[in-house]
Amino acid sequence: MLDQLCGHFDHVVSLLMDRATLDAHAANWGSAEKPLRMDLHRLTHEESALYDDLRNNCFRAGLRLEQEAIGFHWLAHCLQHPDGTTASDSGILPRDHKKTTFSLWQ
């Protein structure tokens, strides 16, 4: 989706689509039934590197992290600190971040 969005709006900046977010939520990783394997040409270098690791199963086969599984405190910190300082760098992860989730549909 990000690659398609960047095709329409060239100034799009991704949020929560980075290795730090993926690593911080390892307890919430799921599996994709049909993982995407195609080349995506509109991603940044960092996004492409992570995407390549995912599609090459460097972490595990079919790894997927659903947006609903990303901790709300993590999201709030990322919105407040667009400079890239991660929530784990700041020690802001809640004690039980696995149960603190956020959904865009709520």
N, C-alpha and C positions, 0 to 999 in steps of 0.2 A: 504494500500500500504506500509506504513512504516513497519508494522509487517512482510510482505513478504520480503521487502528489507533487514531487519535485519536477516532474515533466510539465506540470501546469503552472506551478509557482516556483520559480527558481531561487527564491530567497527563504524557502522553508528551512527551519531548524528543528531537528528531532528532539524529542524529550523522552527520557527514560528508555532509550534504545541504545544503551551502552553496556560495556562489559561490567562496570561497577554495579549497575542495577541488576544485571543477570547474576553476578556472583553473590550479591547481598541477599538474593531471594532464592538461593539454591534449594532450600527446603520446600519451595513451592513449584519447582519445575514439573512440567507435565510432558506429554508426548504428542507429537503431531502425527495424525494418521497418514497424511500425504505431504511430507515436507517439501517446500519449494526448493528447486534445484537450479533454476534458470539464473543466468547472469543478470545482475542489476547494475546499470551503468551510471545512475544519478546519485549514488550514495557518497558520503565523504569517505576519506581514507579509513578513518576509525570505524565507521559503520560497515564499510566493505570488509574490513578485516574480521569483524565480529560475525558478519553474515557468512563469510567464507568458512570460519571455524564451525559455525552451526551447520551449514549444509554439508561440510566434510566430516561431520560427526566427531569433532575433536573433543567435545565434552561427553556426549553419549548420543546414541542413535535417536533421531527425531525429536531432539530437545525443543521444548516450547515453554515460554513463560507468558501466561495470560495477563492482560492488564489488570484484571480484578485481583490478582494475587500479589500485586505490588503494594507494599505497605503505605498507608496514608501519610505517615510521618516522613517517609522517604520522598513521596511526591511533594508534600508541602515544602520540604527543605530545597528540593530541586527548583521549585517555582520561586522561592525566595532568594536563591543563589544561582542565577543563570551563568555565573562565571565558571562553573564546572566543578566547584568544590563539592565533593560527594557527602552524603549523609554519614557514611562510615568514616570518612576523614574527620568529621566534626564530632563523632561520637553521639549522634542524634538518633540512632536507631532505637526504638522502644525496646524494653526488656523482652517482650514477646511479640516481635514484629511479624511473626508468622500468622498471628490472628488479627492483626490490624490491617484490614484491606480496604480498598476504595474502588468503587465502580462508577464509571461515567454515566451509568443508567439510573443511579439512585436519585 
